[in-house]
Amino acid sequence: MTKIETKTFSELTNRELFDIYKLRVAVFVVEQKCPYQEVDDDDLISYHLTFRDDTGDLMAYLRIIPDEKETIARIGRVIVAKDYRGKGLAKQLVQKALEESVRLIPNANKIVLAGQAYLKDFYHSFGFHDVSDVYLEDDIPHIDMEKSV
């Protein structure tokens, strides 16, 4: 059974925050060989969506960032831990993020993300469409996408 939670930064326990940062650095910095400032100020204003297994291991994570006017929800740091990939968790995670974005930011009229280019079709399957050409962010091809709510 998967435990799914959405918390603000101040609601996260020290251990939960540690697990999130450990997973994000393991994938986005080490696995993708991309040295950059992974922890940023957006963490402070984000809603943190976690999927944990029965033992408490962090299986998947993303954050939902409201804009200043709370009319746009931005999804970021979408990640599935290596041991849990290929089991459909990414689809469940993004679907839950769409639901949570509408619930948590009720005035949002669109949801945006900067997805890695190789995941374009994956995000399109949720109704996202491209709003930019492919560009390099930290030497990784990305595309800006959005979806109306």
C-alpha positions as CSV (number, residue, x, y, z in Angstrom):
1,M,0.0,0.0,0.0
2,T,1.3,3.4,-1.0
3,K,1.1,6.3,1.5
4,I,0.5,9.6,-0.3
5,E,1.0,12.9,1.4
6,T,1.1,16.5,0.5
7,K,2.7,18.9,2.9
8,T,4.0,22.5,3.1
9,F,7.7,23.0,3.9
10,S,6.9,23.8,7.6
11,E,4.8,20.6,7.9
12,L,7.6,18.3,6.8
13,T,9.5,16.5,9.5
14,N,13.3,16.7,9.5
15,R,13.4,13.1,8.3
16,E,10.9,13.7,5.5
17,L,13.0,16.7,4.3
18,F,16.2,14.7,4.5
19,D,14.6,11.9,2.5
20,I,13.4,14.3,-0.2
21,Y,16.8,16.1,-0.5
22,K,18.6,12.8,-0.5
23,L,16.5,11.4,-3.4
24,R,16.6,14.7,-5.4
25,V,20.4,14.9,-5.1
26,A,20.9,11.2,-5.9
27,V,19.0,11.5,-9.2
28,F,19.2,15.1,-10.4
29,V,22.8,15.8,-9.4
30,V,24.6,12.4,-9.1
31,E,22.7,10.1,-11.6
32,Q,22.2,12.8,-14.2
33,K,25.8,14.1,-13.6
34,C,24.5,17.6,-13.3
35,P,26.1,19.8,-10.6
36,Y,23.8,22.6,-9.7
37,Q,22.1,24.2,-6.7
38,E,19.4,21.6,-6.3
39,V,17.9,23.0,-3.0
40,D,16.4,26.4,-3.7
41,D,14.0,29.0,-2.2
42,D,11.0,27.5,-4.0
43,D,11.1,24.6,-1.5
44,L,10.0,27.1,1.1
45,I,6.8,28.0,-0.7
46,S,6.0,24.6,-2.3
47,Y,3.6,21.8,-1.5
48,H,5.7,18.6,-1.3
49,L,3.9,15.5,-2.7
50,T,5.4,12.2,-1.5
51,F,4.7,8.6,-2.2
52,R,6.1,6.1,0.4
53,D,5.9,2.4,0.6
54,D,4.9,0.3,3.6
55,T,8.3,0.5,5.1
56,G,8.4,4.3,4.8
57,D,10.9,4.4,1.9
58,L,10.4,7.4,-0.4
59,M,9.4,6.0,-3.7
60,A,8.4,9.2,-5.6
61,Y,8.2,12.9,-5.1
62,L,7.4,16.2,-6.7
63,R,6.7,19.7,-5.7
64,I,3.8,22.1,-6.6
65,I,4.8,25.8,-6.6
66,P,2.1,28.5,-6.5
67,D,2.9,31.7,-8.3
68,E,2.6,35.0,-6.4
69,K,-1.0,35.6,-7.5
70,E,-1.9,32.0,-7.1
71,T,-3.2,31.8,-10.6
72,I,-0.6,29.4,-11.9
73,A,0.6,26.1,-10.3
74,R,4.1,25.0,-11.3
75,I,5.0,21.3,-11.1
76,G,8.7,20.6,-10.5
77,R,11.3,18.1,-9.4
78,V,9.2,15.1,-10.6
79,I,11.2,12.0,-9.5
80,V,10.8,8.3,-9.0
81,A,13.5,6.5,-7.0
82,K,15.5,4.1,-9.1
83,D,14.3,0.9,-7.4
84,Y,10.6,1.9,-8.1
85,R,10.8,2.8,-11.7
86,G,8.9,1.0,-14.4
87,K,5.9,0.3,-12.1
88,G,3.6,3.2,-13.2
89,L,4.4,5.4,-10.3
90,A,5.3,8.4,-12.4
91,K,1.8,8.4,-14.0
92,Q,0.2,8.1,-10.5
93,L,2.4,10.9,-9.2
94,V,1.6,13.4,-12.0
95,Q,-2.1,12.5,-11.9
96,K,-2.1,13.2,-8.1
97,A,-0.2,16.4,-8.7
98,L,-2.9,17.6,-11.1
99,E,-5.6,16.9,-8.6
100,E,-3.6,18.5,-5.7
101,S,-2.8,21.6,-7.8
102,V,-6.5,22.3,-8.3
103,R,-7.3,21.6,-4.7
104,L,-4.4,23.6,-3.1
105,I,-4.4,26.5,-5.6
106,P,-8.1,26.8,-6.5
107,N,-7.7,30.1,-8.4
108,A,-5.1,28.6,-10.7
109,N,-6.1,28.7,-14.4
110,K,-3.2,26.7,-15.7
111,I,-0.5,24.3,-14.6
112,V,3.0,24.7,-16.0
113,L,6.2,22.6,-15.9
114,A,9.6,22.5,-17.5
115,G,9.9,18.9,-18.5
116,Q,12.9,17.0,-19.8
117,A,12.5,16.7,-23.5
118,Y,12.6,12.9,-23.6
119,L,9.5,12.9,-21.4
120,K,7.5,15.1,-23.8
121,D,5.0,12.4,-24.8
122,F,4.5,11.4,-21.2
123,Y,3.4,14.9,-20.2
124,H,1.3,15.3,-23.4
125,S,-0.7,12.2,-22.2
126,F,-1.9,14.4,-19.3
127,G,-3.0,17.2,-21.7
128,F,0.1,19.4,-21.5
129,H,1.2,21.1,-24.6
130,D,4.6,22.7,-25.5
131,V,5.0,26.4,-25.1
132,S,8.7,26.6,-25.9
133,D,11.3,25.1,-28.2
134,V,13.7,22.6,-26.7
135,Y,16.4,24.4,-24.6
136,L,19.3,23.4,-22.4
137,E,18.9,23.7,-18.7
138,D,22.1,22.5,-16.9
139,D,23.0,20.8,-20.2
140,I,19.8,18.8,-20.2
141,P,17.2,19.3,-23.0
142,H,14.0,20.7,-21.6
143,I,10.6,22.0,-22.9
144,D,8.2,24.4,-21.2
145,M,4.7,23.0,-21.1
146,E,1.3,24.0,-19.8
147,K,-2.2,22.8,-19.3
148,S,-5.3,24.8,-18.7
149,V,-7.4,23.9,-15.7
